[in-house]
Each structure stands twice: as structure tokens, then as C-alpha cells.
């Protein structure tokens, strides 16, 4: 698993600005997750080719919550997921009562803690840092998020202390990597075990690079798979019960590693707001997606249909290109076909399509339904197209007046290509180049 850095501190000290600086090199995947904790953001960054996660723990509401309770909750969540903690303070304010309270809590942890003295652009580093050594941490770094001062020192300090590998290990085989995501108690472990036991495969768990991450090799009908098990994720007992029970960091890591994600839903409980956010994140980062509704054996057919219709309604933005299947991991009902769906999705994600084949399809789409006139009745002419990447799958269009191409027509092209190419479980982006 990638190293994880958490930014902690009171509001308005510049945590979000530092967050943006730390994620500057990696087109950061930023996830605003009010359903997990108040205004937390998650992102990925890169330093000298090594990737890491960053958590911004901003947004404590002093007026609506007891201050100490709010601090304790934020710090507990950050500590739970982080490998190293960056305690951000404001050089202009000096040490405040709130800073001392946070420092007292951080000293109780077994995680490395470094102080970042932000807004130090008008001071010498020693002058900005001196007062904050009083808080009792060995490393104090003067920074200016506004002017990018001190950012390299943050990277160097963090990667000296973090003991985890700085980049995910690469697998040399051709296994299809499958990750199971979902809230606790939806049946991830049961489905994993059913898939393994169903085929009587002897497996040996491969310990992940860090906590709770286990990969299990499996072979089915001569195809190799690697099951990424995130089933051990659980909510800490002291965390507010209103918070979602899934670990966002673990989910992001699974999404980055996997070729195909199986998002498991409980057909009885339905779909949550966090499930919907995970769907969007999966599609936008290019992983294939299969949605599986579990526990279909626990309800009658009428209720099953009603609940499934509601789930399909909530997922209507998927436009039917992501399969939604019902199973019973407990009884094994409809479990075997999952391998077939996974293969189809993986094939769609790694499609090998030549430029000439793609342009034949594009011309067929425009002949079947020509683009409408653009602004001022300008004629839109799509001259040619090429694939611009497959994670996610991007089709780059070149031509004349393409800036006038409507979103409706882009969706038409995407659906046409998806149908002709038999793509399933993957998003397809239509990207235009400026007029030539």
C-alpha cells in the first residue's frame, strides 16, 4: 500500500494550500468526502517517481461542536490511516491554545510528527521556526504554501521517515487484478471465499506491503486472477457512528491497483451516497466496474425486484454500460458467471483498436447521425480520431468547429462506439482538439 501523509491542525493555517502543493505532480485524485468525516479531502501525489496518499483534515466547526471533541475526532481519523503526520501551524499567530491541545494529542501517538510553520514568507526560516520547538517535536519546517517555499524539504523529511515502500510493487504476470469494495457486512469476505472454494483452488496468501492488504492468486479455466481483499476494513469503535464504515484510503489504493473493481451492495440495504461516490471515482480513474448486489436469497422475489429497480434508478447515470448483477455469496447462486463478466470488462478496458478501425466506426456514426450545425450555423466536421489512452478510455477527435460539438452528440458517439465495440464496465471519454 502507498505511504499516507495526513495534514492536521486548526482551520485557516493553510492545510489545503499545502495539500495542493503536495499533490502538484500527479494530477491529484481529490475526493471531498463529507460522508466520511467533515470536509476531509483525499489525494495522491508524486515525488521523484514515488507515489503517496495525502489526507487534508480541515473543516472543524468550532461553533457547532465542542472544540476538544472535534479535535479528538479529526486526529483519531488521521492517525488511523496515516503513516506520518504533518502538524500545520501559522507563523503569524504563534502558538495558540488550540495548537497546544493538538500537540498534546499528537504526542500520545506512535506516528512520526513534523511541524510545518506556514505563512513564513516574510521571515527567515530560523526566526519562523524557533517558537514552535516549544511544542516538543524534533522537526520544525518553515514553509510558505503561497510561494512554494519549503515544499521540497517536506518531501525529503517525509520519505526519510516513512518505512513503507515508496511505490507499489509491480507484478510481472498477466493476472487480472480484482478488488472487492463495499461497506462492512455486505459479503465481501463471503464472496471471496466462495470464489476460492468453488474452484477447489489451493491458494497461499501474499502479505500486502502494509496493514490489512492481502492478495490471493486464483486460477479459473486457465485464466489467472489476483483477488485484492479489502474485507478487513472496519470502523474504529470510537469514531462517530454517523460516519461511513469504509476506509477511503484503502478503497483508493484498491482502485489504483485493480484492473476490475467489484462493488458489492447489500440488496436489502440498497445503495448509499458513499457507494455512489466510489462508483464515480472508479470510472474516472479508469478501472473496470462490476456492481454486484448480494444477499438475494434473503428476500422474496417481489422485494428483490423493487430494491433492484431502486438501485438501477440511483445508478441511471451509468447509462446501462456497467453490469449490475444479483447473487448470493452464501449459497453460491449466480457466483460462477462473475468470472465471465470480469473477463469481458477487462477486455473492454484493454481493447486494442487501430486508428483505421476507429475511424471507420466514427465515420459510420456520423453517416448514421451527422453532427448538428454549430454556432452561427457553422458546419462541424470530424476529420479523424485516435485513442488517447485506456485508463480511462479516451477517444480524441480532430476536425473543424469541434468546439461547437454538444454534450448530447458526444454521448451519442460514446454510446455508438460502446455498442459497436461491445464495451462493458468502462467509461469512454470523447475529447476534442481545437479546430484545425
C-alpha positions as CSV (number, residue, x, y, z in Angstrom):
1,X,0.0,0.0,0.0
2,X,1.2,3.5,-0.7
3,X,2.5,5.7,2.1
4,X,-0.1,8.0,3.6
5,X,0.6,11.5,4.9
6,X,-2.0,13.4,7.0
7,X,-2.2,17.2,7.5
8,X,-3.6,18.1,10.9
9,X,-4.1,21.5,12.6
10,X,-6.7,24.1,13.3
11,X,-8.6,25.9,10.5
12,X,-7.1,28.7,8.3
13,X,-3.5,27.7,8.9
14,X,-3.1,26.7,5.2
15,X,-3.6,22.9,5.3
16,X,-5.5,22.9,2.0
17,X,-2.9,25.0,0.3
18,X,-0.1,22.7,1.4
19,X,-2.3,19.7,0.3
20,X,-2.4,21.2,-3.2
21,X,1.3,21.7,-3.2
22,X,2.0,18.1,-2.1
23,X,-0.3,16.7,-4.8
24,X,1.0,19.0,-7.6
25,X,3.0,16.4,-9.5
26,X,0.3,13.8,-10.0
27,X,-2.9,15.2,-11.4
28,X,-4.3,14.6,-7.9
29,X,-7.3,12.4,-7.4
30,X,-9.0,14.6,-4.9
31,X,-12.1,13.2,-3.1
32,X,-14.2,15.5,-1.0
33,X,-15.9,13.1,1.4
34,X,-18.3,14.8,3.9
35,X,-19.9,11.4,4.4
36,X,-16.7,10.0,5.8
37,X,-15.7,12.9,8.0
38,X,-16.3,16.7,7.9
39,X,-14.7,18.2,4.8
40,X,-11.9,15.7,4.6
41,X,-10.1,15.6,1.3
42,X,-8.0,12.7,-0.1
43,X,-5.4,13.0,-2.8
44,X,-2.4,11.3,-4.4
45,X,0.9,12.9,-5.0
46,X,4.3,12.0,-6.5
47,X,7.9,12.8,-5.6
48,X,10.8,11.6,-7.6
49,X,8.6,8.9,-9.2
50,X,7.3,7.6,-5.9
51,X,3.6,7.9,-5.2
52,X,1.8,8.6,-1.9
53,X,-1.6,9.5,-0.4
54,X,-2.3,12.8,1.3
55,X,-5.2,13.5,3.7
56,X,-6.4,17.0,4.5
57,X,-8.2,17.0,7.8
58,X,-9.6,20.5,7.6
59,X,-13.0,21.8,8.5
60,X,-13.5,21.5,12.2
61,X,-16.7,23.5,13.1
62,X,-16.0,25.2,16.4
63,X,-19.4,26.8,16.7
64,X,-21.4,23.6,16.4
65,X,-19.2,21.1,18.2
66,X,-17.3,21.1,21.4
67,X,-13.7,22.0,20.4
68,X,-11.9,19.2,22.2
69,X,-14.3,16.6,20.8
70,X,-13.8,17.9,17.3
71,X,-10.0,17.9,17.6
72,X,-10.0,14.3,19.0
73,X,-12.2,13.0,16.2
74,X,-10.1,14.6,13.4
75,X,-6.8,13.5,14.9
76,X,-8.1,9.9,15.6
77,X,-9.2,9.6,12.0
78,X,-6.0,10.9,10.6
79,X,-3.8,8.8,12.9
80,X,-5.8,5.7,12.0
81,X,-5.0,6.0,8.3
82,X,-1.7,7.8,8.2
83,X,1.9,6.7,8.3
84,X,3.2,10.2,9.1
85,X,1.6,13.4,10.5
86,X,2.3,16.9,9.4
87,X,1.1,19.4,12.1
88,X,0.4,22.7,10.4
89,X,0.6,26.0,12.3
90,X,0.5,29.7,11.4
91,X,3.7,31.7,11.9
92,X,1.7,34.9,12.2
93,X,-0.4,33.6,15.1
94,X,2.4,32.0,17.1
95,X,1.5,29.1,19.4
96,X,-2.2,29.2,20.3
97,X,-4.2,27.2,22.9
98,X,-5.6,25.1,20.2
99,X,-2.1,24.3,18.8
100,X,-1.1,23.1,22.3
101,X,-4.2,20.9,22.6
102,X,-3.5,19.3,19.2
103,X,0.2,18.8,20.1
104,X,-0.8,17.1,23.4
105,X,-2.9,14.6,21.4
106,X,-0.2,14.0,18.8
107,X,2.5,13.3,21.4
108,X,0.4,10.3,22.5
109,X,0.7,8.6,19.1
110,X,3.3,6.3,17.8
111,X,3.4,8.1,14.4
112,X,6.2,10.4,13.3
113,X,5.0,14.1,13.7
114,X,6.6,17.1,12.0
115,X,5.5,20.7,12.4
116,X,5.0,22.9,9.3
117,X,5.2,26.6,10.1
118,X,3.1,28.0,7.3
119,X,2.9,31.6,6.0
120,X,6.6,32.2,6.7
121,X,7.3,34.0,3.5
122,X,8.3,37.2,5.3
123,X,10.6,35.6,7.9
124,X,13.9,33.8,7.9
125,X,13.4,30.1,8.5
126,X,15.1,30.1,11.9
127,X,13.0,33.0,13.0
128,X,9.8,31.4,11.9
129,X,10.5,28.0,13.4
130,X,12.1,29.0,16.7
131,X,9.0,29.4,18.9
132,X,7.4,26.2,17.7
133,X,10.1,23.9,19.0
134,X,8.4,24.5,22.4
135,X,5.6,22.1,21.2
136,X,8.0,19.2,21.7
137,X,8.6,17.8,18.2
138,X,12.1,17.4,16.8
139,X,11.4,18.6,13.2
140,X,10.0,22.0,12.5
141,X,9.9,23.2,8.9
142,X,9.3,26.8,7.8
143,X,7.1,26.8,4.7
144,X,5.1,29.1,2.5
145,X,2.4,27.3,0.6
146,X,1.8,30.5,-1.3
147,X,5.4,30.8,-2.6
148,X,6.2,27.0,-2.6
149,X,8.9,27.6,-0.1
150,X,9.9,24.5,2.0
151,X,7.9,22.0,-0.1
152,X,10.9,20.0,-1.2
153,X,12.1,19.8,2.5
154,X,8.7,18.4,3.4
155,X,9.1,15.6,0.8
156,X,12.6,14.8,1.9
157,X,11.7,14.7,5.5
158,X,8.6,12.5,5.0
159,X,10.4,10.0,2.8
160,X,13.3,9.7,5.2
161,X,10.9,8.7,8.0
162,X,8.3,6.6,6.2
163,X,9.4,2.9,6.3
164,X,7.0,1.7,3.6
165,X,8.0,1.1,0.0
166,X,7.6,4.4,-1.8
167,X,5.9,2.9,-4.8
168,X,3.6,0.0,-5.3
169,X,5.2,-3.2,-6.4
170,X,4.7,-4.3,-10.0
171,X,3.5,-7.7,-10.8
172,X,5.2,-9.5,-13.7
173,X,2.4,-11.9,-14.5
174,X,-0.7,-11.3,-16.6
175,X,-3.2,-11.9,-13.8
176,X,-6.4,-9.9,-13.9
177,X,-6.4,-8.0,-10.6
178,X,-9.8,-7.8,-8.9
179,X,-10.6,-5.7,-5.9
180,X,-13.7,-6.1,-3.8
181,X,-15.1,-2.8,-2.4
182,X,-18.1,-2.2,-0.3
183,X,-19.3,-1.4,3.2
184,X,-18.7,-3.9,6.0
185,X,-21.2,-6.8,6.2
186,X,-22.2,-6.7,2.5
187,X,-20.5,-10.0,2.0
188,X,-17.0,-9.2,0.6
189,X,-15.3,-12.0,2.6
190,X,-18.0,-14.5,1.9
191,X,-17.8,-13.8,-1.9
192,X,-14.0,-14.1,-1.8
193,X,-14.2,-17.4,0.0
194,X,-17.0,-18.7,-2.3
195,X,-14.9,-17.9,-5.4
196,X,-12.0,-19.7,-3.9
197,X,-13.8,-22.7,-2.6
198,X,-16.0,-23.0,-5.6
199,X,-13.0,-24.0,-7.7
200,X,-11.1,-26.0,-5.1
201,X,-8.0,-23.9,-5.7
202,X,-5.1,-24.2,-3.3
203,X,-4.1,-20.6,-2.5
204,X,-1.3,-19.1,-0.4
205,X,-2.0,-15.5,0.8
206,X,0.6,-13.0,-0.2
207,X,1.1,-10.4,2.5
208,X,0.5,-6.9,1.3
209,X,3.0,-4.1,1.7
210,X,1.1,-2.9,4.7
211,X,-1.8,-3.3,7.0
212,X,-4.9,-5.3,6.1
213,X,-4.0,-5.7,2.4
214,X,-3.9,-9.3,1.2
215,X,-3.7,-10.5,-2.4
216,X,-4.8,-14.0,-3.2
217,X,-3.9,-15.7,-6.5
218,X,-6.6,-17.8,-8.2
219,X,-6.8,-19.8,-11.5
220,X,-10.1,-20.5,-13.1
221,X,-10.4,-22.2,-16.6
222,X,-6.7,-21.5,-17.3
223,X,-7.1,-17.7,-16.6
224,X,-5.1,-16.1,-13.8
225,X,-6.7,-13.7,-11.3
226,X,-5.4,-11.9,-8.3
227,X,-8.1,-11.1,-5.7
228,X,-7.3,-7.9,-3.7
229,X,-9.0,-8.5,-0.4
230,X,-10.1,-5.3,1.5
231,X,-12.7,-7.2,3.6
232,X,-10.9,-6.5,6.8
233,X,-11.7,-2.8,6.8
234,X,-13.6,-1.8,9.9
235,X,-14.7,1.4,11.7
236,X,-12.9,2.2,14.9
237,X,-15.4,1.9,17.8
238,X,-14.9,5.5,19.0
239,X,-15.5,7.1,15.6
240,X,-18.8,8.8,15.3
241,X,-21.5,6.3,14.4
242,X,-22.8,8.6,11.6
243,X,-19.5,8.2,9.7
244,X,-19.4,5.7,6.8
245,X,-17.7,2.4,7.7
246,X,-15.4,2.1,4.7
247,X,-11.8,3.2,4.7
248,X,-11.4,5.7,1.9
249,X,-7.7,5.3,1.7
250,X,-8.0,1.5,1.4
251,X,-10.6,2.0,-1.3
252,X,-8.4,4.4,-3.3
253,X,-5.4,2.0,-3.1
254,X,-7.6,-0.9,-4.3
255,X,-8.8,1.2,-7.2
256,X,-5.3,2.1,-8.2
257,X,-4.1,-1.5,-8.1
258,X,-7.0,-3.3,-9.7
259,X,-8.0,-3.9,-13.3
260,X,-11.6,-4.6,-12.4
261,X,-13.5,-3.4,-9.3
262,X,-16.4,-5.4,-7.9
263,X,-18.5,-3.0,-5.9
264,X,-20.7,-5.1,-3.6
265,X,-24.0,-3.8,-2.4
266,X,-26.5,-5.3,0.1
267,X,-29.7,-5.8,-1.9
268,X,-31.6,-5.4,1.4
269,X,-30.0,-2.1,2.5
270,X,-29.6,-0.7,-1.0
271,X,-27.1,1.9,-2.1
272,X,-25.6,4.7,-0.1
273,X,-24.2,8.1,-1.0
274,X,-20.7,6.8,-0.4
275,X,-21.3,3.9,-2.8
276,X,-22.2,6.5,-5.5
277,X,-19.0,8.4,-4.9
278,X,-17.0,5.3,-5.2
279,X,-18.7,4.5,-8.5
280,X,-17.7,7.9,-9.8
281,X,-14.1,7.6,-8.6
282,X,-13.7,4.1,-10.1
283,X,-15.0,5.2,-13.5
284,X,-12.9,8.4,-13.6
285,X,-9.7,6.6,-12.7
286,X,-10.2,4.1,-15.5
287,X,-10.7,0.8,-13.6
288,X,-13.4,-1.5,-14.9
289,X,-16.5,-1.8,-12.8
290,X,-18.9,-4.6,-12.0
291,X,-21.7,-3.9,-9.5
292,X,-22.9,-7.0,-7.6
293,X,-26.0,-7.0,-5.3
294,X,-25.6,-9.6,-2.7
295,X,-28.0,-11.5,-0.3
296,X,-30.6,-12.1,-3.0
297,X,-31.5,-15.3,-1.1
298,X,-32.6,-13.3,1.9
299,X,-35.7,-11.6,0.4
300,X,-38.7,-12.6,-1.7
301,X,-38.8,-12.1,-5.4
302,X,-41.2,-9.0,-5.2
303,X,-38.9,-7.2,-2.7
304,X,-35.9,-8.2,-4.7
305,X,-37.3,-6.6,-7.9
306,X,-38.4,-3.4,-6.0
307,X,-35.0,-3.0,-4.4
308,X,-33.1,-3.7,-7.6
309,X,-35.2,-1.2,-9.6
310,X,-34.3,1.4,-7.0
311,X,-30.6,0.7,-7.2
312,X,-30.8,0.9,-11.0
313,X,-32.6,4.2,-10.7
314,X,-29.9,5.6,-8.4
315,X,-27.3,4.4,-10.9
316,X,-29.1,5.6,-14.0
317,X,-26.2,7.9,-14.9
318,X,-24.2,4.8,-15.8
319,X,-26.4,4.5,-19.0
320,X,-26.5,0.7,-18.8
321,X,-22.8,0.3,-19.7
322,X,-21.9,-1.1,-16.2
323,X,-23.4,-4.5,-15.4
324,X,-25.5,-4.8,-12.3
325,X,-25.9,-8.5,-11.2
326,X,-27.6,-10.2,-8.3
327,X,-26.0,-13.1,-6.4
328,X,-26.0,-14.9,-3.1
329,X,-22.4,-15.3,-1.9
330,X,-23.7,-17.5,0.9
331,X,-25.4,-20.1,-1.3
332,X,-23.2,-19.6,-4.4
333,X,-26.2,-18.6,-6.6
334,X,-25.1,-16.7,-9.8
335,X,-21.5,-16.5,-8.5
336,X,-19.8,-18.5,-11.2
337,X,-20.8,-16.1,-14.1
338,X,-18.8,-13.4,-12.3
339,X,-15.6,-14.7,-14.0
340,X,-17.2,-14.2,-17.4
341,X,-18.3,-10.6,-16.6
342,X,-14.8,-9.8,-15.2
343,X,-13.1,-11.1,-18.5
344,X,-15.5,-9.0,-20.6
345,X,-14.8,-5.9,-18.6
346,X,-11.0,-6.4,-18.6
347,X,-11.2,-7.0,-22.4
348,X,-13.1,-3.7,-22.8
349,X,-10.6,-1.9,-20.7
350,X,-7.6,-3.1,-22.6
351,X,-9.1,-3.0,-26.1
352,X,-6.6,-3.0,-29.0
353,X,-8.1,-0.8,-31.7
354,X,-6.1,0.6,-34.6
355,X,-6.7,4.2,-35.8
356,X,-8.1,3.0,-39.1
357,X,-10.6,0.7,-37.3
358,X,-11.6,3.5,-35.0
359,X,-12.1,6.0,-37.9
360,X,-14.3,3.5,-39.8
361,X,-16.6,3.4,-36.7
362,X,-16.5,7.2,-36.3
363,X,-17.4,7.7,-40.0
364,X,-20.2,5.2,-39.6
365,X,-21.5,7.1,-36.6
366,X,-21.5,10.5,-38.4
367,X,-23.1,9.0,-41.5
368,X,-25.8,7.5,-39.4
369,X,-26.4,10.7,-37.5
370,X,-24.5,13.7,-38.7
371,X,-23.4,16.4,-36.1
372,X,-25.9,19.3,-35.9
373,X,-24.8,22.7,-37.0
374,X,-22.8,24.7,-34.5
375,X,-22.9,28.3,-33.6
376,X,-23.8,30.7,-36.3
377,X,-24.9,27.6,-38.4
378,X,-21.3,26.5,-38.7
379,X,-20.8,23.0,-40.1
380,X,-19.0,20.6,-37.8
381,X,-16.6,18.3,-39.5
382,X,-15.0,15.3,-37.7
383,X,-12.0,14.5,-39.8
384,X,-10.3,11.7,-37.8
385,X,-10.0,10.2,-34.4
386,X,-7.4,8.2,-32.4
387,X,-7.2,6.6,-29.0
388,X,-5.6,8.8,-26.4
389,X,-5.3,6.3,-23.5
390,X,-7.2,3.5,-21.9
391,X,-7.3,4.4,-18.2
392,X,-9.9,5.7,-18.7
393,X,-10.5,5.0,-22.4
394,X,-10.3,8.3,-24.3
395,X,-11.2,8.9,-27.9
396,X,-9.6,12.1,-29.3
397,X,-11.5,13.8,-32.2
398,X,-9.8,16.1,-34.7
399,X,-11.6,18.3,-37.1
400,X,-13.3,21.7,-37.8
401,X,-15.5,23.6,-35.4
402,X,-15.4,20.8,-32.9
403,X,-15.7,23.2,-30.0
404,X,-19.4,23.5,-31.0
405,X,-20.0,19.8,-30.6
406,X,-22.7,19.4,-28.0
407,X,-22.5,17.1,-25.0
408,X,-25.5,15.3,-26.3
409,X,-23.7,14.4,-29.5
410,X,-20.6,13.3,-27.6
411,X,-22.8,10.9,-25.6
412,X,-24.2,9.6,-28.9
413,X,-20.7,8.9,-30.2
414,X,-19.7,7.2,-27.0
415,X,-22.8,5.0,-27.0
416,X,-22.4,4.2,-30.6
417,X,-18.8,3.1,-30.1
418,X,-19.6,1.3,-26.9
419,X,-22.3,-0.7,-28.8
420,X,-20.2,-1.5,-31.8
421,X,-17.2,-2.5,-29.8
422,X,-19.2,-4.3,-27.2
423,X,-17.6,-2.4,-24.4
424,X,-18.9,-3.1,-20.9
425,X,-18.0,-1.8,-17.4
426,X,-15.8,1.1,-18.6
427,X,-16.3,4.7,-19.1
428,X,-15.5,6.2,-22.5
429,X,-14.4,9.9,-22.8
430,X,-14.8,11.8,-26.1
431,X,-12.2,14.5,-26.1
432,X,-12.0,17.2,-28.8
433,X,-9.0,19.0,-30.2
434,X,-9.3,22.7,-31.1
435,X,-10.3,23.5,-34.7
436,X,-7.7,23.0,-37.3
